[in-house]
Amino acid sequence: MKKYLMSKFFNLSISIYIVGFLTAFFLKNHFIELKPNLLSNDNKLFLNLSQWELFLLILKNNSLVYFINISGFLTFGLFTVLNTFYNGFVLGYLITTINRIFLDSAFFYKRIAPHSIEIIGIIISSTLGFYLTNYVFKNIFLNKKPKFNFKHFTSLFVLGFIIILIAAFLESYVSAH
């Protein structure tokens, strides 16, 4: 796997995430009427979970995002693009919503910051999804036989998943309570 090729997919993944974030951020949620008391009711489910249960729930969700991005090669990258964009959009939406509802949002940013490491895991999984898409596309449509660097792919896969695990831990044991 050429480093240039992987960095190209990494930059593509970051760009898609940022476009999703900026789309939500610049929409400023004018199309939604927000009621802060309803937001607190939605969180009651999470408040009743133990930290372990919350960890497992967050890990399940983050793992689903991780594997959807990687398996996006089955749709020639479409699911990887949509999932990465959506996750950037959700963060932009969350930050915009917090800014609209709360006058002092510093408290919430402090709670969000520790587990924002999951963005790196999402970007890595998106990069791997694009790498696989490129590999499959070249094999099927261009009849080329590109080299698949299994060792590099596996090390990035493991690194990305460890980041997802750490993010779930931080979100459930540091940020949530």
N, C-alpha and C positions, 0 to 999 in steps of 0.2 A: 504494500500500500504506500503510495507516494505521499510524503508529508504535504505536498502542495494540494493533492486531491482531498485529503482529509481536512486541511485548513479551509479549503474552498467550501466544503459541506458544513464545516463549523461556522464559517461566516454567514452562509446562507441560513442556517438555523437561527443564529442570533438576529439576523435581519428580519426573519419572519416573526420571531417573538416580539421584537421591538415594534414592528408594524401593527401587530395585534394590540400591544400595550398602548401605543399612541392612538390607535383608532378608538379605543374605549376612553382614553384620557381626553381626547378632543371632542368626543360626543357629549361629554359632561352629563350624561344621563338625563337630559332634558325631557326625554320621553317617558320617564318613570316618576310617579309620585311616591316619595319616600316617607315612611312613617317609622321613626326610630323605635317606637315601642314594639312594632312587629318584628323588627330585626332581633330584639332581645328574646322574643318568644321562640324564634327559629333556633337559637343557641341552647335552649333548655335540654335538648336531646344530648348535646355534647357535654353539658355540665353534669348530667346524671351518669355518665360513663366513668369507669375507673381509668386511671392513666394508662394501664395496660390495654384495656378495651379501646381507648381512644388511639393509642399507638397502632394497634392492629387495623383499625378502621382507616387511619391516615395512610399507613403502609399499603393497604389494599388499594386505596385510591391512587396513590402515587405510583405504585407498581403497574396499575392498569394504564396510566398515562405513559409510563416508561415503555411498556411492551406494545402499546398501540403505535407509538412513534417508530419503534424498531420494525414492527411487522407492516409498516406502511409500504414497504417494498412490494407487497402483494397487490397494492393498488397503484403501483408505479409512482409512489411518493405522495399521492393525494391525501391519504389519511395522516401522513407525517406533517404535511403542510397545514392541514386543517387543525390538527390537534395542537401543534406548536403555536399557531396563530391564536387559537381559542385560549390556551393557557396564558399567553401574553395579554389577551383581551381581559381575562378574568382579573388579573393583577391590576391592570389599568382601571377596570371597573371598580374594584375594591378600593383602591386609593382615591378615586374620584368620589365615590360614595361616602367614604370616611370624611373627606374634606367638606362635603356638602352638609353632612349631619352634625358633625362635632366641631366646636370652635377650637378646642385644644386637641389636635390630632396627634401630638407628639407621643402620648401614651400608647396609642394604637400602633404607631410606627415602631416603637420599641418592642412591641409584642410581635410584629410581623418580621422584623429584621433577623432575629435568630434563625428562623427556619426558611429564610429566603434562599438559602443554599440549594434548595430543591430546584431552583431555576437552572443551576449548572447541570444537575442530573437530567433535566428535561432537554437542555441543549445538547448534551452528550448523546442521549437516546435519539434525538432528532438527527444528529450527525451520523450516527450508525444506520438509521433508517435510510438516509440519503445515500450513504455508501453502498448499502445492499441494493437499493434501487438502481444505482449506476451499474453495479456489478451484474444484476439480472438483466437490465436493459441491453447492456453490451453483449451478453451471452445470447439473448433471444433474438434481438432485432439486428444487431450488427455482426453477428456470427464471429465475434472476437472472443478470445479466451483470456480475459484479464486475470492477473494473479490476485488471489484472495489472501491477504495477510491475516491468517487466523490468529496468530499470537497477538498482534496489535489490536485486532478487533476484540478479542477476548479480554485483553487487559483494559481497554476502554469500557467494555461492557461491565466488567466487575467494578471498576472505579465508579462508573455512573450509578450502579446499583448500591454501592456502599454509600454514596452521597445521598441517595434516596432514603436509605435506612437511617442515616444520621439526621436528615431533615425530618423524618417522621418522629424520631426520638425527641429532637428539639421542640417540635411543634406540640407534642403531647406532654412532655415532662417539664419543659421550660416556659413555653409561651402560653399554654392553655390554662394554667392555674395560677 
